Amino acid sequence: MENEIKQQIIYGRNAVSEALSSDKEIDTIFVQRGASVGNIISAAKKRGIVVKDVSEEKLAAVTGTQKHGGVAAELCACTYAELEDILEVSREKGTQPFIIIADEIADPHNLGAIIRTAEAAGADGVIIPKRRSASLNATVFKTSAGAAAWIKVARVSNLVDAIKTLKKRNIWVWGMEADGSPFDKTDFNGGTAIVVGSEGFGLGRLVRESCDGVLSLPMNGKVNSLNASVSAGILMYEVVRQRTTPHN
């Protein structure tokens, strides 16, 4: 019997087809390699949904059963916003834009922690890529302590294009890397976007080249790096500090 199980997973060809034809917010479609589900793949791509080609073992692990029909869909824990929705937040508040970009943060716990901190710091929204990134699944939602329901999260096909759009709106885009300039010497009072790189590889080359500059945190101990969500949190609250401290 086709049904819904943990992690908001729907499996079976009929169930997934029905979900695609409805208004359900679908995060990812998992297709077993070699499965004849071309109609499902086409429908998913028309809606801009990520389709992942996986092994039979992987699909069984995702669904929790061997009787999955060769296809499964993971529903979003909450609805994605558009990039323009995030830009509208600062216009409505009458403040300078403050946006967080997660560049291929694959660990859902890290992404959830970044979203939680971004919401607490008053950021306008978070931007993530469709590929090679954790998404708004149940784990991210839980780790964010529900913050994912309160802050806008946009999922874009191309981060570089998103960064170009932000720069056209006079938003300065700052990447985070170990070889960057000292973060506390940067003025964040104008429109600001902070790009957090992936846990293992940092910023992608094209993303880094698209940034206006790269910033770093001082590392005075024997460990030369911090968890991505911790680094992001420190920089977010430097933005908050500068914007709430009276100017001389």
PLY file of the C-alpha trace (Angstrom):
ply
format ascii 1.0
element vertex 248
property float x
property float y
property float z
element edge 247
property int vertex1
property int vertex2
end_header
0.00 0.00 0.00
1.31 3.44 -0.94
1.46 5.82 1.96
3.39 8.58 3.68
6.10 7.75 6.21
8.78 9.51 8.24
10.59 12.53 6.76
7.42 13.36 4.77
8.19 10.79 2.10
5.57 9.66 -0.43
6.41 6.61 -2.54
4.83 4.60 -5.34
4.09 5.74 -8.87
0.44 6.61 -8.33
1.09 8.52 -5.11
3.97 10.52 -6.59
2.03 11.27 -9.79
-0.92 12.54 -7.76
1.37 14.71 -5.64
2.93 16.21 -8.78
-0.48 17.02 -10.24
-1.63 18.67 -7.00
-0.41 21.84 -5.32
1.78 19.94 -2.85
5.20 21.54 -2.32
7.66 18.81 -3.34
11.32 19.14 -2.44
12.96 16.23 -4.27
11.97 13.29 -6.48
14.03 10.10 -6.01
14.05 7.74 -9.01
15.59 4.27 -8.99
18.12 3.86 -11.77
16.50 2.15 -14.74
12.92 2.68 -13.55
10.42 3.49 -16.33
8.98 6.65 -14.86
9.65 9.13 -17.67
6.25 10.81 -17.20
7.04 11.49 -13.54
10.49 12.86 -14.37
9.04 15.15 -17.05
6.33 16.43 -14.71
8.90 17.09 -11.98
11.21 19.01 -14.31
8.31 21.13 -15.56
7.73 22.21 -11.95
11.43 22.82 -11.38
11.70 20.01 -8.84
15.09 18.38 -8.26
15.20 14.78 -9.55
17.83 12.46 -8.05
18.86 9.21 -9.72
19.53 6.70 -6.92
20.27 3.03 -6.39
17.62 0.53 -5.31
19.32 0.33 -1.91
19.23 4.09 -1.47
15.56 4.29 -2.41
14.71 1.51 0.04
16.55 3.42 2.76
14.71 6.67 1.89
11.28 5.04 1.92
11.81 2.39 4.57
10.46 -0.35 2.31
11.41 -2.49 -0.68
7.94 -1.95 -2.18
8.48 1.62 -3.36
7.65 1.21 -7.04
10.94 2.75 -8.13
10.07 6.33 -7.21
9.57 8.51 -4.14
8.95 12.17 -3.38
10.09 14.15 -0.37
7.68 16.92 0.57
8.90 20.30 1.75
8.60 20.95 5.47
7.51 24.47 4.50
7.10 26.55 1.34
10.02 28.11 -0.52
9.98 31.82 -1.27
11.18 33.60 -4.40
14.26 35.81 -4.40
12.03 38.84 -4.95
10.06 37.91 -1.82
13.25 38.21 0.23
14.12 41.56 -1.35
10.65 42.81 -0.51
11.21 42.21 3.23
13.68 45.08 3.67
11.54 47.38 1.55
8.58 46.72 3.82
10.70 47.21 6.97
12.41 50.32 5.64
15.84 48.84 6.38
18.93 47.97 4.38
18.81 44.42 2.96
20.42 41.69 5.09
20.53 38.31 3.35
22.30 35.00 4.03
23.45 32.76 1.16
24.32 29.12 1.89
26.69 27.83 -0.81
26.17 24.04 -0.95
25.67 23.43 2.78
25.01 19.70 2.57
24.54 18.92 6.26
20.87 19.53 7.17
21.82 20.24 10.78
24.20 22.99 9.67
21.62 24.49 7.32
18.98 24.35 10.05
21.33 26.10 12.49
22.11 28.81 9.91
18.40 29.40 9.29
17.74 29.55 13.03
20.49 32.12 13.59
19.48 34.15 10.54
15.93 34.43 11.84
17.13 35.38 15.32
19.49 38.02 13.90
16.67 39.59 11.90
17.95 38.67 8.43
15.50 39.16 5.58
15.95 35.64 4.21
18.22 32.77 3.26
19.15 31.69 -0.27
20.15 28.10 -1.07
20.95 26.33 -4.37
18.78 23.56 -5.78
21.75 21.24 -6.30
24.31 19.86 -3.86
22.62 21.39 -0.85
20.44 20.33 2.03
16.86 21.48 1.54
13.85 22.36 3.64
13.22 18.81 4.78
12.00 17.70 8.19
15.53 17.54 9.66
16.34 21.10 8.64
13.00 22.31 9.93
13.51 20.60 13.29
17.11 21.80 13.65
16.01 25.36 12.90
13.68 25.10 15.93
10.82 26.16 13.67
12.62 29.28 12.39
12.25 27.96 8.83
8.54 28.73 9.15
9.24 32.38 10.00
12.08 33.41 7.68
11.89 33.32 3.90
14.07 30.69 2.21
14.56 30.90 -1.55
15.88 27.95 -3.55
17.57 29.07 -6.77
18.92 27.24 -9.79
22.11 29.31 -9.97
23.73 31.08 -7.01
25.97 33.19 -9.24
22.92 34.58 -11.05
21.25 35.27 -7.69
24.36 37.12 -6.50
24.37 39.23 -9.69
20.74 40.13 -9.03
21.59 41.23 -5.48
24.52 43.34 -6.67
22.27 45.10 -9.19
20.15 46.13 -6.18
23.20 47.76 -4.54
23.69 44.90 -2.09
27.29 44.14 -1.17
28.03 40.42 -1.23
30.65 39.12 1.18
32.02 35.57 1.12
33.56 33.80 4.11
36.97 32.12 3.69
40.06 31.57 5.85
42.21 33.79 3.62
39.83 36.75 3.64
40.14 40.21 5.11
39.34 40.76 8.83
35.57 40.73 9.21
35.51 43.48 11.85
37.06 46.01 9.45
34.10 45.83 7.06
31.16 48.23 7.03
27.86 46.32 7.02
25.52 49.29 7.34
24.54 49.22 3.68
22.78 46.39 1.87
24.59 43.20 2.87
24.59 39.56 1.82
26.80 37.01 3.60
27.83 33.87 1.70
28.63 30.80 3.80
30.68 28.13 2.05
30.24 24.37 2.27
31.61 22.43 5.22
34.38 20.63 3.37
35.24 22.86 0.40
34.35 26.43 1.31
33.07 28.75 -1.39
32.72 27.47 -4.93
35.14 29.16 -7.34
32.52 30.99 -9.39
30.61 32.03 -6.27
33.79 33.41 -4.70
34.67 35.30 -7.86
31.18 36.82 -7.86
31.54 38.22 -4.33
32.56 41.83 -3.72
35.06 40.62 -1.15
36.02 37.73 1.11
36.11 37.97 4.90
37.68 35.82 7.60
37.45 35.29 11.34
40.60 35.39 13.52
41.80 31.90 14.44
44.05 32.19 17.48
44.00 28.58 18.65
45.39 25.37 17.23
42.22 24.59 15.24
42.19 26.48 11.95
38.50 26.38 11.11
35.03 26.66 12.63
31.76 24.90 11.89
29.97 26.66 9.01
26.95 27.59 11.10
29.13 28.94 13.93
31.15 31.10 11.53
27.96 32.36 9.92
26.47 33.21 13.31
29.48 35.29 14.33
29.37 37.30 11.14
25.60 37.75 11.29
25.83 39.26 14.73
28.64 41.58 13.64
26.12 42.94 11.12
23.58 43.28 13.95
26.15 44.97 16.22
27.11 47.55 13.61
23.52 48.34 12.73
22.41 48.76 16.33
25.44 50.65 17.66
24.98 54.44 17.45
27.44 56.14 15.09
29.73 58.77 16.49
0 1
1 2
2 3
3 4
4 5
5 6
6 7
7 8
8 9
9 10
10 11
11 12
12 13
13 14
14 15
15 16
16 17
17 18
18 19
19 20
20 21
21 22
22 23
23 24
24 25
25 26
26 27
27 28
28 29
29 30
30 31
31 32
32 33
33 34
34 35
35 36
36 37
37 38
38 39
39 40
40 41
41 42
42 43
43 44
44 45
45 46
46 47
47 48
48 49
49 50
50 51
51 52
52 53
53 54
54 55
55 56
56 57
57 58
58 59
59 60
60 61
61 62
62 63
63 64
64 65
65 66
66 67
67 68
68 69
69 70
70 71
71 72
72 73
73 74
74 75
75 76
76 77
77 78
78 79
79 80
80 81
81 82
82 83
83 84
84 85
85 86
86 87
87 88
88 89
89 90
90 91
91 92
92 93
93 94
94 95
95 96
96 97
97 98
98 99
99 100
100 101
101 102
102 103
103 104
104 105
105 106
106 107
107 108
108 109
109 110
110 111
111 112
112 113
113 114
114 115
115 116
116 117
117 118
118 119
119 120
120 121
121 122
122 123
123 124
124 125
125 126
126 127
127 128
128 129
129 130
130 131
131 132
132 133
133 134
134 135
135 136
136 137
137 138
138 139
139 140
140 141
141 142
142 143
143 144
144 145
145 146
146 147
147 148
148 149
149 150
150 151
151 152
152 153
153 154
154 155
155 156
156 157
157 158
158 159
159 160
160 161
161 162
162 163
163 164
164 165
165 166
166 167
167 168
168 169
169 170
170 171
171 172
172 173
173 174
174 175
175 176
176 177
177 178
178 179
179 180
180 181
181 182
182 183
183 184
184 185
185 186
186 187
187 188
188 189
189 190
190 191
191 192
192 193
193 194
194 195
195 196
196 197
197 198
198 199
199 200
200 201
201 202
202 203
203 204
204 205
205 206
206 207
207 208
208 209
209 210
210 211
211 212
212 213
213 214
214 215
215 216
216 217
217 218
218 219
219 220
220 221
221 222
222 223
223 224
224 225
225 226
226 227
227 228
228 229
229 230
230 231
231 232
232 233
233 234
234 235
235 236
236 237
237 238
238 239
239 240
240 241
241 242
242 243
243 244
244 245
245 246
246 247
